[in-house]
Amino acid sequence: MTKTKSTSKVPMGKKIAFGLGMLANQMFPAALGIFMVVLVKDLGFPTWMWSILYFLPRIFDSITDPIMGFISDNTRSKYGRRRHYVFIGAIIMGISFALMWQLYREDSLNYNFAYYLFWSLVFYLGLTIFSVPYVAMGYEMSDDFHERTSIMAVSQWIGQWAWVLAPWLWVIMYDPNWFDSGDVATRTLAIWVAIICALLAMVPAIFLKDKSTLDDDSLVPLTIKNIGGSLREILKGFKEAFKIKQFRKLCIATFFIFNAFNTVAAFSFFIIVYYLFNGDAGAAWIWPTLFGSVGALITTFLVIPIVAKISKTMGKKNAFLISQGISIFGYILLWFLFIPGKPYMFLLALPFFSFGIGGLFTIMMSMTADICDLDELNFGQRREGIFGAIYWWMVKFGFAIAGGLSGLIMLMVDFTPDAATQPEGAVTGLRFFFSVFPILGTAIAMYIMRDYDLTEERAIEISTELNKRKALKQETLKKI
């Protein structure tokens, strides 16, 4: 691997400021996923209502993301293209998240459904306004090949704490010493989550400065007419983005890994309760919580630093392939280490299992920043917002499909959540899919990425050419 001297080192303080935004970006959806159980368990929402509330806001989110990417990429402001959107989005997220959980049993089911749906849509709008320009800010922080991985590693390290802390909300919510019921708990906890996460989300907007774009003639004017007709530009951006084969590989590989992981993610709870503890949720105690929390701690302190080190010494593609290969080994171990009567044994598999998602986003977000340079070389535009929106649209698309596949698998194996006992073979079927489905998705992703060719050498060539273009443009402007 060619060694290069970085000319775009980012101070650790700025990396931490960006990472605190990632903590908010992950804590909001982590808490949301846990709180949503209250809708069915405590407030009596039928499953069809729950399904609408699960999918409709995410569909809305997938539509608004690319539009926000276009707006952010072409914003002229003395604050730059991103910061003010991040700040405004943080406020909208905080207010709407707190309000959407102020649900009371005394109100009618239809009222609670409509109330929650409205504030959920507002929340996802705020999430779009925040997250799309926020992710683009990370891509813009450095043009150095390895420094980009360092930035993403720090942000993912900080963001992983959301998944360490969020599972413990289960313990607090249903502890009678804390709250009488889950709906009472969420009304209070949502306010605290909203305040803390909104403040964290504001940090990048406050501390990550950006240059003014008021005089940037390369940006499309954001008139009402242009924004209304921006669909054509958005579709053009999508088309040009997918012309870049390296970006196609990133998106497709991420879709397979993330979709496969989330399809079976909830199965760990059922396997622990029904296989390890014979259906006794009380006896299972905090072991389902430990599965998620310990896994996130391992990702934070072990996986992310190791993946970042491998990336620097062996290249990003190899770091991706190695980390995903380790995760496959972890899924195999979990088949053997879920042992009735010995729940602590599955902890031995978590260091290997955690390399999957932990390695995925650390590497893929860094690779996407490299591809933004390639896009500028090919098309002459900086479109971090569009690329970030497309990439995360693939993530959200995979997450939505995973929800449907989870239900389909449980139907196939004849597993019924919350049933006192399960039919013979149902839990074994869940265990089979829990190991095999992610292995299959990961193996496909590794095959797709086997010939990824945007290496460090190529990235340096691209950066050098872009710098030459910028220098030539500046000289031309001086002559004028």
N, C-alpha and C positions, 0 to 999 in steps of 0.2 A: 504494500500500500504506500503510495506516494505521500510523503510528509509535506505539509504546506504550513507556512507561517500565516496566521490569521491577521487580517487587517481590520476586522470588524468585531472585536471582542466586546461583549456586552457586560457591564458591571453586574455583580451578583445582586445588588439592590434592585435593579430593573428586572432581572429574572424573577426575583421573589415577588415583585409587584405584579408582574404578569401571572405568576403562579397563583397568587391569591384570587385573581379573577377566575382561574380554572377551578379553584375550590368552590366558589359560588356556582360556577357553571355546572359542576357535578353534584353539589349538595342539594340544589333545588330539585332536580329530577330524582335523586336518590330518596329524599324525604317524600316526594310526591308518590313514588311507587309504594312506599310503606303506608302512607296515610290513606291511599285509595281503598285499602282493605276495609276501612271503616264504613265506606259507602254500602257495602254488601253486609258486612258482619253486624254493624251497629245501627245503621239507618234504614235497612230493609230495601235497598235498591235491588230490583230484579236484574238478572244477568244481562238482559237485552239493554237496559239502561246503562249498566256498567260498560258494556261493549261500545256503545255509542260514545260515552264519555272517555273511553280509552282511545278510540280510533279517530273521531272527528277532529279534536284539537290537533292531533298529529298530522292529519291530512292538511288542515289549515296551515300548520307550521311548515310543511313541505312546500306549499305554494308560496308562502311569504319569504322563505329563505333566499331563493334566487333573486327575487325582486329587491330585497334588502341588499344583497350583494352588488347588484347593479347600481343602486342608489349610493352605497358607500364608496364604491370604486370611482364614482364620478362627482363626488361632493367637493365643491369649492368653499373653503372656509379658512379663516385665520387660525383655527385650531387643527387643521389637517382634515383628513378624510374620515377618521374613525372615532376620535375621543368623545365628542359630544353625544354620539349615538350610544356609546357604551354607558355613559353617565345616565342618559334619559332612560335607556332600557333597564338599568339597575333599579331606578325608582319605580317604573311600571311593574317590574317583576315583584319587588318587595310588597307594594301595596296590594296588588291583585292576589298574590299567594296568601297573604294574611286573610283577606276578605273571603276568598273562595272556600275556606274551611270553617266559616262561621255558620255552621248548619245545626239546626235544632230539630229534635224528634217531634216537637209540638207542631211544627209546620207540616203542610201536606207533602206527600212524596213528589207530586208534580212540581210544586213550588221549589223544593230543594233541588230537583233535577235541573230545572230551568236556571235557577240561581247559580248552581255550580257550573253548568255548561257556559253561561255567560262569562263568569270570572275566569274560567279555565281558558277560554279563547283570548281574553285580555292578557292573561299570564303568558300564553304562548306567543302572542304578538310582542310582548315585552322581551321574551326570551330571544326572539328573532332579532329585534332591534339591538339587543346586547350582544348576542353570541356571534353573529356573522361578522360584524366589524371587529369584535374582540379577537376572534381567531385570526383574522387578516392582520391585525397588529402584530401577532406573534410571527407570522411569515415575514414581516417587513423589518424585524428587529436587527437582523444581520444578513449579510450576503456571503458569509463564510460557511463552507460545507459542514464542518464539524461543530461550529458554534451553534448552528441551527439545532443540531441534535442535543446539545447541552441545554439550550433554552427549553426545548420540549421536555427533556428529562426532568429539569427542575419543576416545570409547570405540572407535569404528570405526577411527580413525587408529592407535591403539595395537594394536587387535586385528589389523589388517592385517599387522603384522610377523610373525604366525604364518605367513602365506602367502608372505612374503619369505624366511623362514628354512627352513621345512619342505622345500621342493624340494631344498635342499642336502643333506638326509639321504640322497638317492639317491647323491650323489657319495661321501659318507663310507661308506655301507653296502657299496658294491661296489668300493671302492678296496682292492686287496690289501695296500697299505702300512698300512692301518688294521685290517682284519679279514679273516679267512680266507674267510668266506661271509656271506650275508645273515642267516641265522638266528643266527649268532654275534654279528653286529652288533646285531640288535634286542634280544638279551638284555641287552646292556650299555647301548645307547642308550635303551631303554625306561625304565630306572631313572633316568637323568639327566632325561629328559623328565618322568617322573612327579614327581620331587622338585621340580623348578623350577616346573612348572605347578601343583602342589598348593599351593606357597607363594604363587604369584601369585593363585590362586583364593581364598586366605584373606584377602587384603588388603581387599576390600570389607567382609567381615564384621568386621574389626578396626577399620577407620577410618571406616566410614559408620554413624554412630550412628542409632538410631531410638527413638521414644518408646514407653513401656510401653503394652501393650494389655490389661493385667490387668483393668482396670475398663471395658473397652469392651463394653457390653451389646448392641451391634448384631451381634456375631460369633456364629456358630453354635457351640455347645459341641462340642469335639472328643472326645466319648466314643467308646468302641469301637463302641457301637450306631450313633452318628451317622456315624462314618467308614465303617462297614460299609454303611450305607444312604445314603451320600453320592452314589451314582450318580444318584439322582433329582435332587439339587441340581446335580450337574455337568451333567446333560442340560438342566436348567432354565437354567443359566448359558449353555450353548451356544446354546440356543434364543433367549434374550434378547439374546445378543451378536450373533447373525445377524439379529435384527430391525433392528439398526442398519445401514442401507444403506452408510454410509461404511466400516464395518468389513468388510462383505462385499466391497466393492471392493478394499480393501487386501489381503485374503486371496487373492482370486481373481487379482489382478494379480501378486502375489508368486509365486503358484503357477506362472503362465505363464512369467514371466521366469526364475525360479530353476530350474524344471524344464527349460526349453529350454536354458539355459546348461549345466546338469550333464549333460544327455543327450549333449552333444557335447564336454564338457570334455576327456575322455581322447583325443579324436581329434587334438588338437594334437600329441601325442607321435607318433602314427602318421603324421601328415601330414609332420612334420619329418623323421622317419627314412626313410619310404618315398618321399616326393615330393621332398624337398630333397636327400636323401642316398642315394637309390636302394636303400633297405633296409639300409644299413650303419650299424648302431647305434653302432659304434665311431667312425666318421667324424662322426656327429652330435654326439658328445662331450657338451658341457654345453648345447647349444642348446635341448633340451626343458626343461631346468631353468631356463634364462634366460627362456623364455616365461612361466612362472609367476612367477618371482622378480621380474623387471623389471616385469611387469604389476602385481604387488602393491606395488612401490615407487612406481610412478606413481599408483596408487590412494591410497597413503598421503600423498604429498607434493603431488599435483596435484588429483586428483579430489575427495577429501573436503573440502579447504578451499574449492574452487570451488563445490561443491554447497551447502555451508553458507552461503556468501556469497549465492548466487542465492536460496536459501530465505529469507534475511533481507530481501532487497530486492524479490523478486518473488513470494514465497509458496511454500509447500511443494508445492502441486500443480504449479505451473509449473517448479519445480526438478526435480521428478520427470520431467515430460514432456520438458524440455530435455535432462537427463542421459541418458534412454533414447533420445532421438532421436540424440544424439551417438554412443551405442553402436551403433546401427544402421549409421551411417556407418562405424564401425570394423570391423564384420563385413564390410561391402562391400569395404573396403580390403584386408582379409586375403585375400580371393579373389585380388586382383591382386598382393599383396606377398609371397605365398609363391612365391619364385622359385628354382628349382634352381640351386645354385652360389652363390647370394647370400642366405644365411640371415639376414644382418643386416638385410635389407630389411623383414622382418615387424615389427621393432622400431618402425618408423615408424607402424604402425597401432595399437600398444598404447595410446598416450595416449587415443585415441578409444574403442577397444574396452573399456578399463577403466572407463568411465563407467557401464556397465551394472550390475554387481553392486555397485560402489563407491557409486554413487548410491542404489541400491535400499534398502539397510538403513539408511543414514544418515537418509533421509527417512521411510521406513515406520515405523521404531521411534519416531520423534518424533511421527508422526501417530497411532500407537496410544496414546501417552500422552494426546493430546488427546481421543481417543475414550473413554478411561477416565473423563474428566470428564463427557462426554455420557452415559455409562452411569449414573453417579451421579445426574445430573440426572433421568434417566428412571426409574430403579429404586431410588434411594436407597442404593446399596451401592458400596463401593470394592472392585473385583475385578480389580486389576492382574494377580494370579496367573492367574486364569482367562483373561483376554484374552491374556496372554503365552503361556500354554500352547496356546491355540487357534491363535494366529498361528504359533508355531513348529511346531505339529503340521502345519499346512499346508505349511510349509517342508520338514519331514521326509517328509511324504507325497509331495511333489513329488520329493524326492531319491530315494526308494525307486522311484517310477515311472521316473525317469530311468535308473536302473540297468537296468531291463528294456528300455527303449526303446533304450539304447545297443547292447545285444546284438542286438535286432531289426534295427536299421539296418545293423549290420555283416553280419548274415545277408542282408539285402536286397541289399546291394551286393557280396556274395560276398567280403568281406574276412576274412582269417584272421590273427589276432594271432600274432606270432612266426614266421610263415612266411617262408622265405628270399625268395620272390618272390610277387607278388600277381597274380591274374587281371587281364586288361585291363579298365580302367574301374573297378576296385574303389577305388583311391585317389582317383580323380576323384569317385566317388560319395561318399566320405567328405568330401572338400572341399566338395561341393555341400551336404550336410546341415550341415556345420560352419558355413557362412554363412547358409543359408536358414532352418534350423530356429529358431535364436535370433531372427532378424529377424521371423519370423512370430509367435513367442511374445511378443516385445517389442511388436510392433504391436498385438496383441490387448490386452495390458495397458494400453497407452497409450489405446486406445479406451475401455476400461472406466473409466479414471481421468479421462477428458476432462471430466466434469461433477461431479467430486468437489467438494463444497460446504462442507466444514468449514473455513472461512476464518479468518483472524486475527480479524476482526470478530466472527464467530460464537463463536469460542473465548473471547473477552473477555466476551461476554454470558453464556456458560455459567459462567465463573469468577466473575463478579460475582454471579450468582444463587446459586451454591453458597456463596459467602462470606456472603451474606445469610441463608441457611438456617442456617449454622453459628453466626452471631451470634445469631439468634433462639433456637436451641437452647440456647446458653450462658446467655442471659438467662432462659429458662424454668427451667433447672436452678438458677440462683441464687435464683429466687423460691421454688423447692421447698425 
